[in-house]
Amino acid sequence: MSSGFSKLANPKINLWNWLPQLSVMDRYIAAELTLPFLFGVGIFSSLGVSVGALFDLIRRVTESGLPVSTAVEVLALNFPQFMVYGFPASALLATLMTYGRLSSDSELVALRGCGVSVFRLVLPAVVLCTLVTGLTFVFNELIVPAANYRAATTLERALGDERPEFQEENIFYQEFQQFVEPDGDRKQRLARLFYAREFDGEEMQGLTILDFSREGLNQIVSAKTAIWNLAQSTWDFFDGTIYVVSSDGSFRNIVTFDQQQIQLPRTPLDLASRGRDYDEMNIKQSLDYLALLRQGGDEAKIRKLRVRIQQKYSLPFVCVAFGLVGAALGTRSRRKGRATGFAISLVIIFGYYLSAVITGSLAQNEVLSPFMGAWLPNLFGLVAGGLLLVRASR
């Protein structure tokens, strides 16, 4: 009796009971989805890396003397990017093939006869695609940019044609300042224009600065060279002339100098420094670069980068759209083989990426906003998947 009372007084709590339990149907469908998904990751990644990198590397090995070991390293470093592209396609293939097989074997008919709705049947696919969305985002942020950057620098170093660590010509920078109008409104206005004809990695050459920090044009600075003084956080200009302009536009004073320190931000130097390509930056690096571009005022580059940033957000979520479309089409298929499912997947994938390129181009040309340019294909996929599911449930 005392032993039984002790067990009641100190019950053992099973933490697993607090977690949501998967039904037999959920475990069965999840298991059916896993193998096609893994197969899709392997096949789509291999196809992508073959078309996008392998053939070019083979050409470089045969024509440019690229070492085979370096080619293999670059190929391995390019693989994560094509895995990211393959995750959404694999989610589509897995859902299409799995639900197509369940439908052709009349298993969906049996489950629906037991009172299970189509929306409940596709829930495991939605959960799987949500997990794949998170995996895609992690890859795209933490692995792909670093791998792409290392692949590019490794290839350049092996071929002896490394990109310069800086922009060599035509460094242009606009500096703005905030001012208050008489009615109290705050606005931005141009404070300085900075232009350098050349940059050799250490010093700017052929500089011209227009100063608008006060009302109108105040002064013009022309110098042969300039370097950034790191110790004093200022610019050292050499062999130059300062033209002081009066309010009526005439030259009030002209000063020549051998060396002159001028307080300007180091932003022109940052703009001239070698940046990463779009595929070599994660979202944080892209946002930092966007802030730098906004100081320079290059609207075309700013808009292109804004579109690319939105695409970095939107790409992982296409997994959910593809999962809905694949599951909806699979539940409607009858006696179709795996080859048919694979062919349908290729058509949908091609259509999505074509629409993504078109809407992205429209956004860069200011026809669409950057948000709509990146998210419109996803929204279309979600709507199409939802309508197909509604029709399948009838």
C-alpha positions as a printed NumPy array, in Angstrom:
array([[  0.   ,   0.   ,   0.   ],
       [  2.77 ,   2.404,   0.912],
       [  4.474,   1.691,  -2.402],
       [  1.318,   2.503,  -4.36 ],
       [  0.722,   5.695,  -2.338],
       [  4.301,   6.809,  -3.049],
       [  3.766,   6.496,  -6.775],
       [  0.621,   8.608,  -6.585],
       [  2.338,  11.253,  -4.514],
       [  5.285,  11.59 ,  -6.889],
       [  3.879,  11.038, -10.372],
       [  6.316,  10.977, -13.259],
       [  5.501,  13.657, -15.828],
       [  6.15 ,  12.744, -19.445],
       [  7.103,  15.944, -21.248],
       [  6.299,  14.348, -24.589],
       [  2.612,  14.458, -23.633],
       [  2.758,  18.232, -23.831],
       [  3.862,  18.158, -27.468],
       [  1.327,  17.848, -30.282],
       [  1.057,  14.222, -31.301],
       [  1.179,  13.301, -34.972],
       [ -1.579,  11.068, -36.212],
       [ -0.871,   7.898, -38.165],
       [ -2.047,   9.671, -41.31 ],
       [  0.322,  12.615, -40.728],
       [  3.299,  10.324, -40.161],
       [  2.426,   8.294, -43.234],
       [  2.091,  11.331, -45.531],
       [  5.227,  12.931, -44.079],
       [  7.206,   9.769, -44.768],
       [  5.831,   9.652, -48.312],
       [  6.866,  13.296, -48.866],
       [ 10.41 ,  12.955, -47.535],
       [ 11.942,  10.658, -50.126],
       [ 10.66 ,  12.575, -53.195],
       [ 11.827,  15.801, -51.584],
       [ 15.352,  14.464, -51.044],
       [ 15.343,  13.065, -54.577],
       [ 14.304,  16.478, -55.882],
       [ 17.043,  18.274, -53.953],
       [ 19.632,  15.967, -55.46 ],
       [ 18.378,  16.079, -59.039],
       [ 17.56 ,  19.798, -59.232],
       [ 20.777,  20.839, -57.499],
       [ 22.815,  18.624, -59.804],
       [ 21.079,  19.958, -62.896],
       [ 21.511,  23.534, -61.737],
       [ 25.183,  23.255, -60.889],
       [ 25.851,  21.402, -64.167],
       [ 24.233,  24.059, -66.317],
       [ 25.278,  27.045, -64.21 ],
       [ 28.846,  26.177, -63.273],
       [ 30.17 ,  22.796, -64.42 ],
       [ 30.305,  23.452, -68.165],
       [ 31.985,  26.822, -67.665],
       [ 34.578,  25.292, -65.328],
       [ 35.335,  22.519, -67.827],
       [ 35.912,  25.176, -70.483],
       [ 38.253,  27.069, -68.177],
       [ 40.183,  23.885, -67.353],
       [ 40.711,  23.074, -71.022],
       [ 41.209,  26.609, -72.39 ],
       [ 42.619,  28.687, -69.533],
       [ 44.638,  26.072, -67.674],
       [ 42.548,  26.166, -64.505],
       [ 43.787,  23.429, -62.13 ],
       [ 41.343,  20.564, -61.748],
       [ 41.572,  20.756, -57.936],
       [ 40.569,  24.433, -58.027],
       [ 37.706,  23.667, -60.403],
       [ 36.417,  20.992, -58.013],
       [ 36.661,  23.427, -55.086],
       [ 34.774,  26.144, -56.962],
       [ 32.141,  23.624, -58.028],
       [ 31.62 ,  22.549, -54.415],
       [ 31.364,  26.18 , -53.29 ],
       [ 28.721,  26.866, -55.958],
       [ 26.59 ,  23.926, -54.864],
       [ 24.801,  25.662, -51.905],
       [ 23.358,  28.322, -54.191],
       [ 21.81 ,  25.723, -56.482],
       [ 20.538,  23.809, -53.466],
       [ 18.639,  26.963, -52.463],
       [ 17.126,  27.105, -55.948],
       [ 16.356,  23.397, -55.693],
       [ 14.497,  23.526, -52.35 ],
       [ 11.301,  25.14 , -53.729],
       [ 11.375,  22.926, -56.827],
       [ 11.832,  19.849, -54.638],
       [  8.88 ,  20.859, -52.453],
       [  6.733,  21.106, -55.586],
       [  7.938,  17.747, -56.91 ],
       [  7.446,  16.01 , -53.553],
       [  3.878,  17.211, -53.052],
       [  2.894,  16.598, -56.663],
       [  4.287,  13.062, -56.754],
       [  3.121,  12.059, -53.268],
       [ -0.474,  13.233, -53.548],
       [ -0.594,  12.05 , -57.143],
       [  0.361,   8.542, -56.036],
       [ -2.1  ,   8.6  , -53.141],
       [ -4.8  ,   9.694, -55.544],
       [ -3.98 ,   7.119, -58.227],
       [ -3.959,   4.326, -55.63 ],
       [ -7.375,   5.522, -54.339],
       [ -5.923,   6.146, -50.873],
       [ -7.182,   9.725, -50.927],
       [-10.637,   8.429, -51.85 ],
       [-10.569,   6.118, -48.824],
       [ -9.412,   8.871, -46.496],
       [-12.042,  11.276, -47.772],
       [-14.624,   8.526, -47.348],
       [-13.625,   8.435, -43.665],
       [-14.464,  12.124, -43.389],
       [-10.981,  13.635, -43.86 ],
       [-11.169,  16.88 , -45.859],
       [ -8.749,  17.857, -48.603],
       [ -7.516,  20.764, -46.478],
       [ -6.637,  18.365, -43.649],
       [ -4.929,  16.03 , -46.104],
       [ -2.578,  18.737, -47.381],
       [ -1.713,  19.997, -43.882],
       [  1.425,  17.753, -43.615],
       [  2.62 ,  19.192, -46.94 ],
       [  2.112,  22.756, -45.691],
       [  4.068,  21.983, -42.52 ],
       [  6.892,  20.392, -44.513],
       [  7.044,  23.347, -46.915],
       [  7.116,  25.769, -43.98 ],
       [ 10.136,  23.925, -42.575],
       [ 11.77 ,  24.012, -46.014],
       [ 11.102,  27.761, -46.119],
       [ 13.083,  28.205, -42.915],
       [ 15.864,  25.964, -44.223],
       [ 16.019,  27.955, -47.469],
       [ 16.258,  31.233, -45.572],
       [ 19.09 ,  29.912, -43.382],
       [ 21.033,  28.678, -46.407],
       [ 20.436,  31.917, -48.302],
       [ 21.649,  34.066, -45.408],
       [ 24.416,  32.129, -43.692],
       [ 25.929,  29.816, -46.296],
       [ 25.311,  30.944, -49.878],
       [ 26.778,  34.509, -49.771],
       [ 30.01 ,  33.396, -48.113],
       [ 30.35 ,  30.382, -50.421],
       [ 29.715,  32.477, -53.551],
       [ 32.243,  35.103, -52.477],
       [ 34.897,  32.492, -51.765],
       [ 34.179,  30.75 , -55.085],
       [ 34.574,  34.02 , -57.006],
       [ 37.811,  35.021, -55.291],
       [ 39.262,  31.488, -55.602],
       [ 38.527,  31.386, -59.328],
       [ 39.93 ,  34.876, -59.915],
       [ 43.08 ,  34.12 , -57.967],
       [ 43.662,  30.871, -59.869],
       [ 43.201,  32.569, -63.254],
       [ 45.312,  35.568, -62.305],
       [ 42.586,  38.078, -63.151],
       [ 41.421,  39.166, -59.729],
       [ 38.97 ,  42.014, -59.7  ],
       [ 40.466,  45.21 , -58.309],
       [ 39.683,  45.957, -54.707],
       [ 38.275,  49.319, -55.753],
       [ 36.426,  51.242, -58.418],
       [ 39.094,  52.593, -60.752],
       [ 37.292,  55.475, -62.45 ],
       [ 34.555,  58.075, -61.995],
       [ 33.865,  58.059, -58.27 ],
       [ 30.848,  60.278, -57.704],
       [ 29.3  ,  61.152, -54.351],
       [ 26.455,  63.438, -53.308],
       [ 26.214,  64.658, -49.723],
       [ 22.91 ,  65.989, -48.434],
       [ 22.042,  67.97 , -45.331],
       [ 18.787,  68.689, -43.553],
       [ 17.401,  72.208, -43.37 ],
       [ 14.272,  73.786, -41.921],
       [ 12.003,  75.86 , -44.109],
       [ 10.295,  79.019, -42.79 ],
       [  7.045,  77.073, -42.292],
       [  8.878,  74.542, -40.089],
       [  9.075,  71.666, -42.586],
       [ 12.329,  69.707, -42.643],
       [ 13.814,  68.846, -46.027],
       [ 16.992,  67.429, -47.497],
       [ 19.1  ,  69.535, -49.828],
       [ 22.37 ,  69.031, -51.632],
       [ 25.389,  70.036, -49.542],
       [ 28.368,  68.854, -51.64 ],
       [ 29.207,  67.134, -54.889],
       [ 32.363,  65.02 , -54.845],
       [ 33.951,  63.731, -58.04 ],
       [ 37.257,  61.901, -58.573],
       [ 38.441,  60.891, -62.02 ],
       [ 40.596,  57.932, -60.935],
       [ 41.466,  55.851, -57.881],
       [ 44.513,  53.569, -57.663],
       [ 43.634,  51.972, -54.349],
       [ 45.508,  54.502, -52.22 ],
       [ 44.75 ,  57.986, -53.512],
       [ 42.072,  59.764, -55.486],
       [ 43.159,  61.663, -58.588],
       [ 41.574,  64.517, -60.518],
       [ 39.213,  65.756, -57.817],
       [ 36.524,  68.403, -57.999],
       [ 34.248,  69.375, -55.102],
       [ 31.28 ,  71.738, -55.345],
       [ 30.224,  73.111, -51.958],
       [ 26.547,  74.075, -51.501],
       [ 26.552,  73.912, -47.688],
       [ 25.235,  77.494, -47.512],
       [ 22.749,  79.187, -49.815],
       [ 23.93 ,  78.83 , -53.404],
       [ 27.375,  77.686, -54.556],
       [ 29.942,  78.695, -51.919],
       [ 33.211,  77.308, -53.19 ],
       [ 34.822,  74.997, -55.701],
       [ 37.789,  72.823, -54.725],
       [ 40.   ,  71.367, -57.422],
       [ 42.959,  69.141, -56.532],
       [ 45.359,  66.855, -58.302],
       [ 45.285,  64.108, -55.649],
       [ 43.773,  63.353, -52.244],
       [ 44.17 ,  60.6  , -49.646],
       [ 42.186,  59.668, -46.572],
       [ 43.991,  60.601, -43.343],
       [ 43.008,  57.739, -41.054],
       [ 44.64 ,  59.233, -37.934],
       [ 42.71 ,  62.5  , -38.15 ],
       [ 39.636,  61.193, -40.01 ],
       [ 39.872,  63.818, -42.725],
       [ 41.015,  64.228, -46.329],
       [ 44.463,  65.495, -47.299],
       [ 44.275,  67.307, -50.65 ],
       [ 47.431,  68.065, -52.67 ],
       [ 48.23 ,  70.529, -55.454],
       [ 44.89 ,  72.236, -55.62 ],
       [ 42.933,  75.449, -55.864],
       [ 39.976,  76.749, -53.873],
       [ 37.62 ,  79.125, -55.654],
       [ 35.477,  81.101, -53.197],
       [ 32.217,  82.198, -54.834],
       [ 30.226,  85.263, -53.79 ],
       [ 26.446,  85.367, -53.577],
       [ 26.18 ,  86.99 , -57.035],
       [ 28.075,  84.07 , -58.605],
       [ 31.411,  85.807, -59.149],
       [ 34.753,  84.566, -57.821],
       [ 35.534,  86.452, -54.626],
       [ 38.821,  84.801, -53.847],
       [ 41.169,  82.191, -55.312],
       [ 43.534,  80.236, -53.063],
       [ 46.136,  77.757, -54.272],
       [ 47.683,  75.191, -51.948],
       [ 50.224,  72.405, -51.894],
       [ 48.418,  70.53 , -49.132],
       [ 45.084,  71.234, -47.505],
       [ 42.942,  69.26 , -45.06 ],
       [ 39.218,  69.345, -45.797],
       [ 36.558,  67.865, -43.571],
       [ 34.568,  65.434, -45.679],
       [ 33.148,  61.99 , -44.83 ],
       [ 35.027,  58.921, -45.964],
       [ 31.979,  57.778, -47.923],
       [ 33.618,  58.417, -51.338],
       [ 36.386,  56.03 , -50.305],
       [ 33.821,  53.443, -49.221],
       [ 32.02 ,  53.802, -52.544],
       [ 35.289,  53.283, -54.397],
       [ 36.16 ,  50.166, -52.395],
       [ 35.364,  46.842, -53.962],
       [ 31.931,  45.649, -52.925],
       [ 30.457,  42.203, -53.231],
       [ 28.119,  41.179, -55.998],
       [ 24.444,  40.811, -55.183],
       [ 24.706,  37.029, -54.777],
       [ 27.677,  37.463, -52.411],
       [ 25.785,  39.52 , -49.809],
       [ 23.234,  38.538, -47.214],
       [ 20.36 ,  40.823, -46.235],
       [ 22.318,  42.744, -43.595],
       [ 25.229,  43.369, -45.952],
       [ 22.788,  44.393, -48.676],
       [ 21.079,  46.887, -46.365],
       [ 24.446,  48.368, -45.368],
       [ 25.388,  48.709, -49.017],
       [ 21.986,  50.254, -49.745],
       [ 22.58 ,  52.934, -47.122],
       [ 25.94 ,  53.667, -48.728],
       [ 24.418,  53.889, -52.218],
       [ 21.741,  56.266, -50.97 ],
       [ 24.471,  58.651, -49.894],
       [ 25.927,  58.455, -53.395],
       [ 22.561,  59.064, -55.063],
       [ 22.797,  56.45 , -57.866],
       [ 19.063,  55.802, -58.247],
       [ 19.43 ,  52.95 , -60.751],
       [ 21.713,  50.963, -58.448],
       [ 19.567,  51.832, -55.429],
       [ 16.396,  50.524, -57.036],
       [ 18.101,  47.378, -58.327],
       [ 19.447,  46.607, -54.87 ],
       [ 16.042,  47.252, -53.281],
       [ 14.516,  44.703, -55.666],
       [ 17.252,  42.166, -54.888],
       [ 16.726,  42.604, -51.138],
       [ 12.995,  41.946, -51.499],
       [ 13.788,  38.888, -53.623],
       [ 16.008,  37.573, -50.829],
       [ 12.972,  37.791, -48.538],
       [ 10.502,  36.339, -51.028],
       [ 12.467,  33.385, -52.445],
       [ 12.153,  31.097, -49.391],
       [  8.374,  31.586, -49.206],
       [  7.829,  30.237, -52.696],
       [  8.213,  26.802, -51.068],
       [  4.781,  27.228, -49.461],
       [  3.211,  28.374, -52.743],
       [  4.764,  25.455, -54.621],
       [  3.634,  23.056, -51.911],
       [  0.011,  24.198, -52.183],
       [  0.028,  24.031, -55.976],
       [  1.696,  20.61 , -56.007],
       [ -0.647,  19.137, -53.412],
       [ -3.732,  20.545, -55.155],
       [ -2.671,  19.22 , -58.564],
       [ -1.68 ,  15.872, -57.044],
       [ -5.081,  15.3  , -55.443],
       [ -6.723,  15.829, -58.834],
       [ -4.439,  13.513, -60.823],
       [ -5.602,  10.074, -61.88 ],
       [ -3.248,   7.253, -62.877],
       [ -0.366,   9.52 , -63.869],
       [  3.189,   8.272, -63.621],
       [  6.18 ,   9.865, -61.976],
       [  7.482,  11.085, -65.31 ],
       [  4.309,  13.115, -65.779],
       [  4.672,  14.622, -62.31 ],
       [  8.282,  15.536, -63.006],
       [  7.316,  17.152, -66.333],
       [  4.546,  19.187, -64.68 ],
       [  7.025,  20.309, -62.027],
       [  9.468,  21.539, -64.668],
       [  6.731,  23.529, -66.427],
       [  5.588,  25.204, -63.193],
       [  9.174,  25.944, -62.1  ],
       [ 10.024,  27.459, -65.478],
       [  6.855,  29.56 , -65.383],
       [  7.612,  30.827, -61.891],
       [ 11.219,  31.827, -62.554],
       [ 10.23 ,  33.437, -65.86 ],
       [  7.558,  35.501, -64.1  ],
       [ 10.057,  36.374, -61.339],
       [ 12.525,  37.685, -63.929],
       [  9.801,  39.708, -65.671],
       [  8.359,  41.271, -62.506],
       [ 11.867,  41.954, -61.178],
       [ 12.747,  43.769, -64.411],
       [  9.512,  45.76 , -64.238],
       [ 10.353,  46.764, -60.673],
       [ 13.848,  47.894, -61.679],
       [ 12.264,  50.01 , -64.432],
       [  9.849,  51.575, -61.902],
       [  6.755,  49.957, -63.424],
       [  6.19 ,  48.017, -60.187],
       [  7.353,  48.71 , -56.671],
       [ 10.316,  46.635, -55.426],
       [  7.959,  44.792, -53.046],
       [  5.474,  43.862, -55.769],
       [  8.25 ,  42.988, -58.199],
       [  9.615,  40.403, -55.763],
       [  6.423,  39.091, -54.163],
       [  3.931,  39.081, -57.06 ],
       [  4.923,  35.589, -58.351],
       [  4.571,  34.221, -54.805],
       [  1.162,  35.832, -54.354],
       [  0.022,  34.43 , -57.691],
       [  1.208,  30.95 , -56.654],
       [ -0.604,  31.143, -53.309],
       [ -3.842,  32.269, -54.951],
       [ -3.59 ,  29.572, -57.627],
       [ -2.887,  26.9  , -55.01 ],
       [ -5.801,  28.05 , -52.864],
       [ -8.254,  28.037, -55.802],
       [ -7.088,  24.594, -56.89 ],
       [ -7.579,  23.264, -53.361],
       [-11.078,  24.72 , -53.19 ],
       [-11.973,  23.04 , -56.49 ],
       [-10.448,  19.736, -55.334],
       [-12.5  ,  19.828, -52.121],
       [-15.819,  19.949, -53.974]])
